[in-house]
């Protein structure tokens, strides 16, 4: 996933403008695409020790698989940027693709 600190900073500004407290713990989701389950299991094997949970694994229309993992935490914008860069490297190491993040409020 191509991203920049500026684009993440803009997303945080939008969230704050919409009433989100980005300093509080939020549920962060991260998405990986792969051609087979073993590659995605390899990605997850690197994440499990950091308390990531598998939200879903599903087959896409093109036959590839998507793995979504999540973690509830307080995540400053600069740390999210570094995590995205690390996830790009992790995905590449397992022949997969990191496709970004989403965020939800914790109820």
Residue pairs with C-beta under 8 A, 6 or more apart in sequence:
1 84
1 87
1 88
1 97
1 98
1 99
1 100
3 81
3 84
3 85
3 100
4 81
5 77
5 78
5 81
8 77
8 80
8 81
8 84
9 77
11 77
12 22
12 77
15 22
15 103
16 22
20 26
20 105
22 76
22 77
23 74
23 76
24 74
24 106
25 72
25 73
25 74
25 106
26 72
26 73
26 74
26 75
26 103
26 104
26 105
26 106
27 70
27 71
27 72
27 103
27 104
27 105
27 106
28 70
28 71
28 72
28 73
28 75
28 80
28 101
28 102
28 103
29 55
29 68
29 69
29 70
29 101
29 102
29 103
29 104
30 52
30 68
30 69
30 70
30 83
30 87
30 98
30 100
30 101
31 66
31 67
31 68
31 98
31 99
31 100
31 101
31 102
32 40
32 43
32 66
32 67
32 68
32 69
32 87
32 91
32 96
32 97
32 98
32 99
33 60
33 64
33 65
33 66
33 67
33 96
33 97
33 99
34 40
34 43
34 64
34 65
34 67
34 94
34 95
34 96
34 97
35 64
35 65
35 95
35 96
36 65
37 57
37 65
39 94
39 95
39 96
40 57
40 65
40 67
40 94
40 96
42 93
42 94
42 96
43 67
43 90
43 91
43 94
43 96
44 52
44 54
44 67
44 69
46 90
47 69
47 90
50 71
51 71
52 69
52 70
52 71
53 69
53 70
53 71
54 67
54 68
54 69
55 68
55 69
55 70
56 66
56 67
56 68
57 65
57 66
57 67
57 68
58 65
58 66
59 65
60 66
66 99
67 96
72 106
75 83
80 101
84 98
84 100
84 101
87 98
88 98
90 98
91 97
91 98
